[in-house]
Structures are given as C-alpha cells and as structure tokens.
Amino acid sequence: MRQELEQSINVLFLIKQNKIDKDKLIELAIANKRWSININKIKQYINDEVLQIFSESLDGWERGIYKFGFVFKSLSVNYNYMLRNPINSISEIERRTIHDYIKEYHVSNFRADFNIDDIIPVLPHIFEKLSGKLKESLMQL
C-alpha cells in the first residue's frame, strides 16, 4: 500500500505542474530517473520535503491523501503487526491524521481509539477510492 500511496502523491504533484515541468517529469519517469525541476534556474530534486511543502497548497481529498500517505510511511516501517501494534509507535498528531482521513472519506463512525486491526478492513476502500481518483487525475494529464 505504501507504494500505491507514493505513486498517487507523485501523480497529484505531476498534474499540478506547468506544462514544461510536467513534460520534463514525465520524461524522467519514463527514463526511470529521479524527478527534478528547475526553480529560479536551480535544479531542485523532488523529495519528501518538496512534496510536503507542495501538499500545503492542496485542500480536500488531495490534501488528506498526502497527509495520510506520509503518516502511513511511518506505519509501514513497523512491518511485524502480529507482535506489535504499529499505531502505538506513532505520534498523537499522526494518529489523528489517520483517524480524521478515514473518518472523513471512508468510515464516518471510525473510532478514535483505533488500532491496526481497525485499519486493515478499511484499506480496500481506501485503495478503491484512490484508484478512482487517480484515474480522474490521469485524465487531466
């Protein structure tokens, strides 16, 4: 899921760029090269920091999926869910980000004191909605 979220973040970033930068980023993606754009004649690599700053300009679902995706990276580091609940290792702000995103866009009665077992059944709904939104976004390219 982490990979799919990262790809959705990249697609959202891509569609918000001007035509020149969009074309360059597409060429770099096809060539399997690291994304970069020129800002004030300086080459800027697209990394998590750039994407985080960019996400602040978004609203609604797009901003929600950015925030959820960044927090989800923290969860995916804790891969042994059978021995340890990874929710216990994230900050209260990250926990609230996950809760608010799921509650607003997927499960209106999602409980505030959730654990990983509560998230797992919601993941197919997140993927389904993400897939639909990505298809819409790709049509804008």
C-alpha positions in Angstrom: 0.0 0.0 0.0 2.9 2.4 0.7 4.0 2.2 -2.9 0.5 2.9 -4.2 0.2 5.9 -1.9 3.6 7.3 -3.0 2.5 6.9 -6.6 -0.7 8.7 -6.0 1.2 11.6 -4.4 3.5 11.7 -7.4 0.6 11.8 -9.8 -1.1 14.6 -7.8 2.2 16.6 -7.8 2.6 16.0 -11.6 -0.8 17.2 -12.6 -0.4 20.5 -10.7 2.8 21.4 -12.6 3.0 23.7 -15.5 3.3 22.1 -19.0 7.1 22.4 -19.2 7.7 20.9 -15.8 5.0 18.3 -16.4 6.6 17.1 -19.7 10.1 17.0 -18.1 8.8 15.0 -15.1 7.1 12.5 -17.4 10.3 12.1 -19.5 12.2 11.5 -16.3 9.7 9.0 -15.1 9.8 7.1 -18.4 13.6 7.0 -18.3 13.4 5.8 -14.6 15.4 8.8 -13.4 15.0 10.9 -10.3 12.5 13.7 -10.6 13.8 17.2 -10.7 12.6 20.6 -11.8 14.3 24.0 -12.2 13.3 26.6 -9.7 14.9 30.0 -10.3 17.5 28.3 -12.6 18.4 25.9 -9.8 17.9 22.2 -10.1 15.5 21.0 -7.4 15.1 17.3 -6.7 11.6 16.2 -5.8 11.8 14.6 -2.4 9.5 14.2 0.6 10.3 17.7 1.8 9.3 19.3 -1.5 6.2 17.1 -1.6 5.3 18.1 2.0 5.6 21.8 1.2 3.6 21.3 -2.0 0.9 19.5 -0.1 0.2 22.6 2.0 -1.2 24.2 -1.2 -3.8 21.4 -1.6 -7.2 21.1 0.0 -9.9 18.5 0.4 -9.3 14.9 -0.6 -5.9 15.7 -2.2 -4.5 17.2 1.0 -6.0 14.4 3.0 -4.3 11.7 0.9 -1.0 13.5 1.1 -1.1 13.6 4.9 -2.4 10.0 5.2 0.3 8.8 2.8 3.1 10.5 4.8 1.9 9.1 8.1 1.4 5.7 6.5 5.1 5.5 5.7 5.7 5.5 9.5 3.4 2.6 9.9 4.9 0.5 7.1 8.3 0.6 8.8 6.7 -1.4 11.6 6.0 -4.5 9.5 5.6 -7.1 12.2 2.0 -6.3 13.1 1.5 -9.7 14.8 3.9 -8.9 17.6 3.4 -5.2 17.9 0.7 -2.7 17.1 2.4 0.0 15.0 -0.2 2.5 15.9 1.4 2.7 19.4 4.7 3.9 17.8 3.3 7.0 16.0 2.7 10.4 17.5 -0.7 11.7 18.5 -0.8 14.1 15.6 -0.1 11.2 13.2 -2.7 9.1 14.8 -5.2 12.0 14.5 -4.3 12.4 10.8 -5.1 8.8 10.1 -8.3 8.9 12.1 -9.5 12.1 10.5 -8.8 10.9 7.0 -10.5 7.6 7.4 -13.5 9.2 9.2 -14.0 11.9 6.6 -13.5 9.9 3.4 -14.2 6.3 4.2 -15.9 5.3 7.5 -17.9 8.0 9.2 -18.0 6.2 12.5 -14.3 5.2 12.7 -13.4 5.1 16.3 -10.8 7.4 17.8 -9.1 4.7 19.8 -8.3 2.6 16.8 -5.5 0.1 16.3 -4.0 -1.7 13.3 -6.8 -4.3 13.3 -9.3 -1.4 12.7 -7.4 0.0 9.8 -6.9 -3.3 7.9 -10.6 -3.7 6.8 -10.7 -0.1 5.6 -7.7 -0.5 3.3 -9.6 -2.0 0.4 -12.0 1.0 0.5 -9.0 3.4 0.5 -7.5 1.6 -2.5 -10.7 1.6 -4.4 -11.3 5.4 -3.9 -7.6 6.1 -4.5 -7.8 4.2 -7.8 -10.8 6.1 -8.9 -9.3 9.4 -8.0 -6.0 8.6 -9.8 -7.9 7.6 -12.9 -9.6 11.0 -12.8 -6.3 12.8 -12.2 -4.5 10.9 -15.0 -7.2 12.1 -17.4 -6.1 15.7 -16.6 -2.6 15.0 -18.0 
